Amino acid sequence: MPKITLNKKDTLKLIGKAISDKQLSGAIPLIGTDLEKITKNEIEVEIFPNRPDMLSEEGFARALSSFLGIKTGLKAYKVNKSNYKYKVDSKVKRIRPYCTAAIVKGLKFDKVSLAAIMNLQDKLHTTHGRNRKKVAMGVHDLSKIKFPLTYTTKPKSFKFRALEDKQEKTIQKILEEHPKGKDYAHLLNKSEVPIWMDANNQVLSMPPIINSEETKVTLNTKEVFLDITGTDPIAMDQALNILVTALADRGGKIYTVNKTPNLNPKKIKININTVNKLLGLNLTKPQIAKLASKMGLSYSPSNSTMSYPSFRADILSEVDIIEDLAIAYGYNKFETSIPNISTIAEENPFEKFKNLIGEICIGLNLQEVSSYHLSNNEDETKKMNTKLETVRVINSISQEYNVLRPWIIPSLMNILKINRHNEYPQNIFEMGKVFIKKGTNIEEPTRLGIALCNHNTDFTESKKILDAIFSSLGLRPTYETTEHGSFIPGRVARVSIKNKKVAYIGELHPKVIKNFNMDMPISAIELNLSEIFKILN
């Protein structure tokens, strides 16, 4: 969980009431956060990853103030329409396709408030933005910008002055030399990179890497332009809404750029019977309305509708609202009871088998990793130089996660790509479900994926690993030459046990390795654990 250090004086000022350390110590753990410590000047807390709106003094104070009954209910934020516009060049579609923006005026920064907004930006980058891959944001001095703006791309030979740099450098140099360039260059693997430019052809930023020095925000800044780019429009809107409402809580006035931000409250239907069934209570509608107000929500008893702020990224369904009601009610007030049932616990045999496989792999000096079931067609097929039928997600909100993975090796490749600047060898494995389309049905076998990434890896090394696994299980494999687009011809085999095809093994094709921006040899194994378990039993 992200840990944040809040300025205590600033937080109490935003809450709107003097609160003793004893009161803070009692209330903070009750709102779903872990209190680390309170000192004379600071409050240190851990925030659950599903509440990015609480990663700053503004958001934390807003939630705590509502919970303590100081400023309750759904807070309204006014968005002023404006003529500020930007256009999007079609070239960005293949690089970093989405953008959104807003303007906040009437600000009076001091050292504390300026540090707070910059810290919020950093925390959002790390958590909500998935280290800038999913969402990245920039804050600029509006007085230094001429509209309309353009979100476009430029070649790496293009020059501009990056934040804190004394002179202009090429984009290539910035990616190689600037600290932020070194950290995030892996996110820009095309020949051109995204750039925000104003009407005077002045660079505002190169997302998701660095802002321009020319639009730097200082203590003298009164108006800011906020730019958001990324791969997930919903997450981007949430990040924008978190930023603008934080600035509005400090007295700023929000203005649109194109048509954003949209701060209209979101609504969801709540079934009172479901609420009481899940919580084991007998709440009435007026009681639900009171609890909702304590969490910064608004409940309408007449149509059983709950309204919640647009910056609440954690609310996906009715259950999330019920969790808020439980927090408002107080977990310490729930009565415990022992269920009136009698059972004998037993570990699932397949889970025992998976644990055994994990122990064998760790004994072979492999490191276990874990990745998502959701992926995308480009990673699963195009980059792997093969054709597979994937299970698509209908109405996916992100191009990054629009299919269910049909195999594990691409997931391992992405992990290796992220860690390519770390020390080698990197020999990893993952056990997990894959999703295979069979007519109108979907099979969900569990597979073991292994990737060996080091200077000397080859077919022989990977075969030794697989042979050791089979030997530990008392199985004798048969290897036969085959063809697979992901592997080097002549360096790939299909593996069978008792005439059952259970695995692929081989050296990955240089084209595949290059597609994932790697330059280190990689050999890989994909083993069907579900089939092996059947054979053993």
C-alpha positions in Angstrom: 0.0 0.0 0.0 1.3 3.5 -0.8 2.6 5.3 2.3 2.1 9.1 2.4 3.4 11.8 4.8 0.9 14.6 5.3 1.6 18.1 6.6 -0.4 18.1 9.8 -1.1 21.8 10.0 -2.2 21.9 6.4 -4.4 18.9 6.8 -6.2 20.3 9.8 -6.7 23.6 8.0 -8.4 21.8 5.1 -10.5 19.7 7.6 -11.8 23.0 9.0 -11.5 22.2 12.7 -8.8 21.7 15.3 -8.6 18.0 16.2 -6.4 16.5 18.9 -3.8 13.8 18.2 -6.0 11.5 20.3 -9.0 12.1 18.1 -6.9 11.7 14.9 -5.5 8.4 16.2 -9.0 7.1 16.9 -10.6 8.2 13.6 -8.0 7.6 11.0 -7.9 3.7 11.3 -11.8 3.7 11.1 -11.9 5.3 7.6 -10.0 2.4 6.0 -6.5 3.7 6.3 -3.5 2.5 8.4 -2.1 5.1 10.8 1.7 4.8 11.0 2.4 7.7 13.3 1.5 11.3 14.3 4.2 13.8 15.1 4.2 17.5 15.9 4.2 18.4 12.2 3.3 15.3 10.3 0.7 12.5 9.9 2.0 9.3 8.3 -0.6 6.9 6.9 -0.9 4.0 4.5 -3.7 4.4 1.9 -5.3 1.4 0.3 -4.5 1.4 -3.5 -8.3 1.6 -4.4 -8.5 5.1 -2.9 -6.2 7.3 -5.0 -8.3 10.3 -4.1 -6.9 10.1 -0.6 -3.2 10.4 -1.6 -2.9 14.0 -0.6 -3.7 16.5 2.1 -6.7 17.7 0.2 -8.3 14.3 -0.4 -7.4 12.9 3.0 -8.8 16.0 4.7 -12.0 15.8 2.6 -12.6 12.2 3.6 -11.8 12.6 7.3 -13.8 15.8 7.6 -16.9 14.1 6.2 -16.4 11.0 8.5 -16.1 13.2 11.6 -19.3 15.0 10.7 -17.6 18.4 10.0 -18.4 18.7 6.3 -20.7 15.9 5.4 -22.6 14.9 2.3 -21.7 14.9 -1.4 -19.6 18.0 -2.2 -20.5 19.9 -5.3 -17.8 21.3 -7.6 -18.6 23.9 -10.2 -17.0 23.6 -13.6 -16.9 26.8 -15.7 -17.2 26.4 -19.5 -14.4 28.1 -21.5 -13.1 28.5 -25.0 -9.8 26.7 -24.3 -9.2 24.1 -27.0 -6.7 21.5 -28.2 -6.6 19.2 -31.2 -5.2 15.7 -31.4 -3.0 14.6 -34.2 -3.9 11.1 -35.5 -0.2 10.1 -35.2 -0.5 9.7 -31.5 -3.0 6.8 -31.9 -0.3 4.2 -32.3 1.9 5.6 -29.5 -0.1 7.0 -26.6 -3.6 7.3 -27.9 -5.7 9.2 -25.3 -5.5 12.6 -23.7 -7.7 14.9 -21.6 -7.1 18.3 -19.9 -8.5 21.0 -17.6 -7.6 24.4 -16.2 -7.7 25.7 -12.7 -7.5 29.5 -11.9 -7.4 31.7 -8.8 -4.7 29.7 -7.0 -2.4 31.0 -4.3 0.5 28.6 -3.9 2.8 28.6 -0.9 5.6 26.0 -0.4 3.3 23.6 1.4 0.4 23.6 -1.1 2.8 23.5 -4.1 4.6 20.5 -2.6 1.2 18.9 -1.9 0.1 19.0 -5.5 3.4 17.8 -6.8 3.5 14.9 -4.3 -0.1 14.0 -5.3 1.0 13.9 -9.0 3.9 11.6 -8.1 1.7 9.3 -6.1 -0.9 9.1 -8.8 1.8 8.3 -11.3 3.1 5.4 -9.2 -0.2 3.9 -8.2 -3.3 4.8 -10.2 -1.1 5.4 -13.3 0.9 2.1 -13.0 4.2 3.9 -13.1 3.0 6.2 -15.9 2.1 3.4 -18.3 -1.6 3.7 -17.8 -1.9 7.4 -16.9 0.6 10.3 -16.8 -0.1 13.9 -16.0 1.6 17.3 -16.2 0.9 20.5 -14.4 1.9 23.8 -16.2 1.8 27.5 -15.7 -1.1 28.7 -17.8 0.3 32.2 -18.2 3.2 30.8 -20.2 0.9 29.0 -22.7 -0.8 30.2 -25.9 -3.9 28.3 -27.1 -5.0 26.4 -29.0 -2.8 23.4 -28.2 -1.8 20.3 -30.2 -1.2 16.8 -28.9 1.1 15.4 -31.6 4.4 13.4 -32.1 8.0 14.4 -32.8 11.0 12.4 -33.9 13.7 11.7 -31.3 16.0 14.2 -33.1 13.6 17.0 -32.1 14.9 19.4 -29.4 13.4 21.1 -26.4 14.4 22.1 -22.9 13.3 19.5 -20.3 12.3 20.4 -16.7 15.4 21.5 -14.7 17.7 21.3 -17.7 19.7 24.4 -18.5 19.7 24.0 -22.3 17.8 22.3 -25.1 18.6 18.7 -25.9 17.3 16.2 -28.4 14.6 13.8 -27.2 17.1 11.0 -27.6 19.5 12.7 -25.3 16.7 13.4 -22.7 15.7 9.8 -22.7 19.4 8.7 -22.2 20.6 11.4 -19.8 17.7 12.9 -17.8 16.8 11.0 -14.6 13.1 10.7 -15.7 14.2 9.8 -19.2 16.2 6.9 -17.8 13.3 5.7 -15.6 10.6 5.8 -18.2 12.2 5.6 -21.6 10.9 2.0 -21.9 7.4 3.4 -22.3 8.4 5.1 -25.6 9.6 2.4 -27.9 8.5 4.0 -31.2 10.6 6.2 -33.6 8.4 9.2 -32.6 7.3 10.3 -29.1 4.1 12.2 -27.9 4.4 16.0 -27.4 2.1 18.7 -26.2 2.7 22.0 -28.1 1.0 25.4 -27.9 0.1 27.8 -30.7 3.6 29.3 -30.6 5.2 25.8 -31.2 6.4 25.8 -27.6 6.7 22.4 -26.0 4.7 21.9 -22.9 5.6 18.3 -22.2 6.8 15.0 -23.5 4.4 12.5 -21.8 4.8 10.3 -20.0 8.4 11.4 -19.3 9.0 15.0 -18.5 7.5 18.5 -18.7 9.2 21.5 -20.4 11.1 24.0 -18.3 9.3 26.8 -20.1 5.9 26.0 -18.4 7.3 25.2 -15.0 4.9 25.9 -12.1 6.4 28.2 -9.3 5.1 30.0 -6.2 4.1 32.9 -8.5 1.8 30.7 -10.6 -1.9 31.7 -10.3 -3.4 29.5 -13.0 -2.5 26.0 -14.1 -3.1 23.8 -17.2 -3.4 20.1 -16.4 -2.6 17.6 -19.2 -3.4 13.8 -18.9 -2.3 11.2 -21.3 -2.5 7.4 -21.3 -4.0 4.1 -22.4 -7.1 4.0 -20.2 -9.6 6.8 -20.7 -11.6 6.0 -17.5 -8.5 6.0 -15.3 -7.4 9.2 -17.0 -10.6 11.0 -16.2 -10.4 9.8 -12.6 -6.9 11.2 -12.3 -7.9 14.5 -13.8 -10.9 14.8 -11.4 -8.7 14.0 -8.4 -6.3 16.8 -9.4 -8.8 19.5 -10.2 -10.9 18.8 -7.0 -7.7 18.9 -4.9 -6.9 22.3 -6.4 -10.5 23.5 -6.0 -10.4 22.5 -2.3 -7.6 25.1 -2.0 -9.8 27.8 -3.6 -9.2 27.2 -7.3 -11.9 27.7 -9.9 -12.2 24.9 -12.5 -12.5 25.6 -16.2 -13.0 23.2 -19.1 -10.6 22.4 -21.9 -12.6 21.0 -24.8 -15.3 19.4 -22.7 -13.4 18.1 -19.7 -13.5 17.7 -16.7 -16.9 16.2 -16.0 -17.4 16.4 -12.3 -21.1 15.4 -12.4 -21.8 12.9 -9.6 -22.1 9.2 -10.6 -25.2 7.2 -9.6 -25.9 3.6 -8.7 -29.0 1.8 -7.5 -28.9 0.3 -4.0 -31.1 -2.5 -2.8 -31.8 -2.1 1.0 -32.3 -5.9 1.4 -28.8 -6.6 -0.1 -27.3 -4.0 2.2 -28.8 -5.6 5.3 -28.1 -9.1 4.1 -24.4 -8.5 3.6 -23.9 -6.4 6.7 -26.1 -8.5 9.0 -28.0 -5.4 10.1 -31.5 -4.0 9.8 -30.8 -0.5 8.5 -33.7 1.8 7.5 -33.5 4.1 4.5 -33.0 7.2 6.7 -30.1 5.4 8.5 -28.5 4.6 5.2 -28.8 8.2 4.1 -27.1 9.3 7.3 -24.3 6.8 6.9 -23.8 7.7 3.3 -23.5 11.4 4.2 -20.7 10.5 6.6 -18.8 9.0 3.6 -19.3 12.0 1.3 -22.1 10.3 -0.6 -25.8 11.2 -1.1 -28.6 8.7 -0.9 -32.1 9.3 -2.3 -34.6 7.1 -0.4 -37.4 7.8 -3.0 -35.6 5.9 -5.8 -32.9 4.0 -3.8 -30.1 5.8 -5.7 -26.7 6.5 -4.3 -24.8 9.4 -5.8 -21.0 9.4 -5.4 -18.1 11.7 -6.5 -16.6 11.4 -10.0 -13.1 11.0 -8.4 -14.0 7.8 -6.6 -12.1 5.2 -8.6 -12.9 2.4 -6.2 -16.7 2.3 -6.7 -17.5 -0.3 -9.3 -20.7 -1.9 -8.0 -23.3 -1.9 -5.2 -20.9 -3.9 -3.0 -18.4 -1.0 -2.9 -21.1 1.3 -1.7 -22.1 -1.2 1.0 -18.4 -1.3 2.1 -18.6 2.5 2.6 -21.7 2.1 4.7 -20.0 -0.5 6.8 -17.1 1.9 7.4 -19.5 4.6 8.3 -21.4 2.3 10.7 -18.1 1.2 12.3 -16.5 -2.2 12.0 -15.9 -2.1 15.8 -19.7 -2.2 16.3 -20.4 -5.4 14.4 -21.1 -8.4 16.7 -19.1 -11.5 16.1 -20.6 -15.0 16.1 -19.5 -18.5 15.4 -21.3 -20.0 12.4 -23.6 -22.9 13.3 -22.0 -25.4 10.9 -19.5 -28.2 11.2 -16.9 -29.0 8.5 -13.6 -30.7 8.2 -11.1 -28.7 6.2 -9.0 -30.3 3.6 -6.5 -28.8 1.1 -7.5 -29.1 -2.5 -5.5 -31.8 -4.2 -4.7 -29.7 -7.2 -3.5 -26.8 -5.0 -1.2 -29.3 -3.2 0.1 -30.3 -6.7 0.7 -26.6 -7.6 2.6 -26.0 -4.4 4.8 -29.0 -5.2 5.5 -27.6 -8.7 6.3 -24.2 -7.2 8.8 -25.8 -4.7 10.4 -27.7 -7.6 10.8 -24.6 -9.6 12.2 -22.6 -6.7 14.6 -25.5 -6.1 15.8 -25.1 -9.7 16.7 -21.4 -8.9 13.7 -19.9 -10.7 11.9 -16.9 -9.3 8.1 -16.9 -9.1 6.1 -14.0 -10.7 2.5 -13.2 -11.1 0.6 -11.3 -13.8 -2.9 -10.5 -15.0 -5.3 -12.8 -16.8 -6.3 -9.9 -19.0 -4.0 -9.0 -21.9 -4.2 -7.7 -25.5 -4.0 -9.3 -28.9 -0.8 -7.5 -29.9 1.1 -9.0 -27.0 -0.5 -12.4 -27.3 -0.2 -12.9 -31.0 1.5 -10.2 -33.1 4.5 -9.6 -30.9 4.8 -13.4 -30.4 4.8 -13.9 -34.2 2.0 -16.5 -34.0 -1.7 -16.8 -34.7 -4.0 -17.7 -31.8 -7.7 -17.3 -31.3 -8.3 -15.2 -28.2 -11.3 -14.7 -26.0 -12.2 -11.0 -26.4 -13.6 -8.7 -23.7 -16.7 -7.0 -25.0 -16.7 -3.1 -24.6 -13.2 -3.1 -23.1 -12.4 0.2 -21.6 -8.6 -0.2 -22.2 -6.8 -1.4 -25.3 -4.2 -2.8 -22.9 -6.6 -5.3 -21.5 -9.1 -6.4 -24.2 -8.6 -10.2 -24.3 -8.1 -13.1 -21.9 -4.7 -14.6 -22.2 -4.5 -17.9 -24.1 -1.0 -18.7 -22.8 1.6 -17.5 -20.2 4.8 -16.8 -22.1 3.8 -13.3 -23.3 3.1 -12.4 -19.7 6.6 -13.4 -18.8 8.0 -11.5 -21.7 6.3 -8.3 -20.4 7.8 -8.9 -16.9 11.3 -9.4 -18.4 10.8 -6.2 -20.5 10.1 -4.1 -17.5 13.1 -5.5 -15.7 15.5 -5.4 -18.6 17.7 -2.8 -16.9 18.2 -5.1 -13.9 20.9 -7.6 -13.3 21.0 -10.9 -15.2 20.3 -13.8 -15.2 16.6 -13.4 -14.9 15.0 -16.9 -14.8 11.3 -16.7 -13.9 8.2 -18.9 -13.7 4.4 -18.4 -13.3 1.6 -20.8 -12.7 -1.9 -19.6 -13.7 -5.0 -20.0 -15.7 -5.2 -19.5 -19.5 -8.3 -19.3 -21.5 -8.8 -21.4 -24.6 -11.7 -21.0 -27.0 -13.3 -24.4 -28.0 -16.3 -23.7 -30.2 -18.8 -21.9 -28.0 -17.1 -23.0 -24.8 -14.0 -21.7 -23.0 -11.6 -24.0 -21.3 -9.5 -22.7 -18.4 -6.5 -25.0 -17.9 -3.7 -24.1 -15.5 -0.3 -23.9 -17.0 3.3 -23.4 -16.0 5.3 -20.8 -17.9 9.1 -20.6 -17.6 11.4 -18.0 -19.2 15.1 -18.2 -18.9 16.8 -14.9 -19.8 20.6 -14.8 -19.7 23.6 -14.6 -22.0 24.0 -18.4 -22.3 20.5 -19.7 -22.3 19.6 -22.2 -25.1 17.4 -25.2 -25.8 19.6 -27.4 -23.7 19.3 -25.3 -20.6 15.5 -25.2 -20.8 15.4 -28.9 -21.5 17.4 -29.6 -18.3 14.8 -27.6 -16.3 11.9 -29.4 -17.8 13.5 -32.8 -17.4 14.2 -32.0 -13.8 10.5 -31.2 -13.2 9.3 -34.4 -14.9 11.9 -36.5 -13.0 10.7 -35.1 -9.7 7.2 -36.2 -10.7 8.3 -39.6 -11.9 7.4 -38.9 -15.5 9.3 -39.7 -18.7 8.8 -37.1 -21.5 9.0 -37.5 -25.2 10.4 -34.6 -27.3 9.6 -34.2 -31.0 10.6 -31.5 -33.4 7.8 -29.1 -34.4 7.3 -25.6 -35.8 6.1 -22.6 -33.9 6.3 -19.0 -35.0 7.4 -17.8 -31.6 10.5 -20.0 -31.6 13.7 -20.4 -33.7 13.1 -23.1 -36.4 15.0 -26.3 -35.3 15.3 -25.1 -31.7 11.7 -25.9 -30.6 10.0 -29.1 -29.6 6.6 -30.4 -28.6 6.6 -32.5 -25.4 4.4 -35.5 -24.7 3.7 -37.7 -21.7 2.1 -41.1 -22.4 1.1 -39.8 -25.9 -0.6 -36.7 -24.4 0.8 -33.4 -25.7 1.6 -31.3 -22.6 4.2 -28.7 -23.4 6.2 -26.5 -25.9 9.8 -25.8 -25.3 12.4 -23.8 -27.2 14.5 -20.7 -27.9 12.4 -17.7 -28.6 12.9 -16.2 -32.1 15.0 -13.0 -32.3 12.1 -11.2 -33.9 9.9 -11.9 -30.8 12.6 -10.8 -28.4 13.0 -7.5 -30.4 9.2 -7.0 -30.4 9.4 -6.8 -26.6 12.4 -4.4 -26.8 14.8 -7.0 -25.4 18.2 -7.9 -26.7 19.0 -10.8 -24.4 18.6 -14.5 -25.5 15.5 -16.1 -24.0 14.4 -19.7 -23.9 10.9 -20.6 -22.7 8.6 -23.5 -21.6 4.8 -23.7 -21.5 3.5 -26.7 -19.6 -0.1 -27.8 -19.2 -0.3 -28.5 -15.4 -4.0 -29.5 -15.6 -3.1 -32.3 -18.1 -0.1 -33.4 -16.0 -2.3 -33.6 -12.9 -4.8 -35.9 -14.8 -1.9 -38.1 -15.9 -0.6 -38.5 -12.4 -4.0 -39.3 -11.0 
